[in-house]
Amino acid sequence: MSNITISSLNVRGLDNNEKRREIFQWLRKKKFSIYMLQEVHCTEISFETWATEWGYRAFFSSIASNKAVVAILFNNFPSRFEANM
């Protein structure tokens, strides 16, 4: 069984498309299992698009405004791990 590694990062907003792509690429290179992102600053409308851009499982806090949203991004886990979540 693989070790699970977790990273936490204050991204100070990901509304800018270029910044979001750069952050996502940088995170993928780090190869952590789970990324906890603070101050994402997005609305529910962005959740699905950003999760698709990430390419793996992603969860965003669900609030009405774009203030201090948090995101949890998962790397590509084996299906055995996902089944136990």
N, C-alpha and C positions, 0 to 999 in steps of 0.2 A: 504494500500500500504506500502511496506517495504522501509526502508531507504536505500540509496545507500552509501556505504563506499568505500573510495579509499585509496590505499596504494602506496607509491613510494619508490623504493629501488634500489640502485646502486649495482648490483650483481658482477661486476668486472670479467665478463666472465662466460659462462655456457657450454663451450666446454667439460669439464670433466663430464663424465656420472654420476659418483657418486655425485659430487657436485650439478649437475642439479636435480637429483632425490631428494636429501636432501632439496634443496631450494624449489622445487615444493611441497614436503610433508609439509614443514614448512609453506609455504604460504596457503595451504589448511586448515591447523589447525587454522590459523588466521581468516579465514572466512570473509575476506573483499569481497566486490562486484567486485571491479576492482583493478588489480595490474599493476602499471606502472613500468617497469624495464628498467634501464639504463645500458649501457655498457655490453650488452648481448654477444657481440663478436661471431656472427655466420654468416654463408653464407646463401643464398637463398636455397641451397640444404638442409639445416637443418630445415627450417621453418616447413614443413609438419610433419616431424618426431617429432619435439619438441611440436608442437600443439597437435599431437596425444598423446604424453606422458602427456601433461597437462590434456587432457581429456575434456576440454570445449573449448569455442571459444577463439581464440588467433590471434593477429595480430603482425607482425614484420615489421620494416621499411625495405624497399626494396632497398638495395644498392649493388654494385658490390663486395666490399671487406668485410672483417670481422671486420671493425673498428666501434666501438661505436654504434652498432645497438641497437635500443630500441624495447621493446615488450610491448604490452598491453594484459594482460590475464584477462579473465572474469571468474567469478565463475558461477555456475549453476543458471542462472536467470530463472524466470518463462517466458514462451513463450510470455505472454502479454507484458513484458518489452522489449524483443528482437524485437517484431514487431514494437515498437515505436522508435527504434534506427535509 
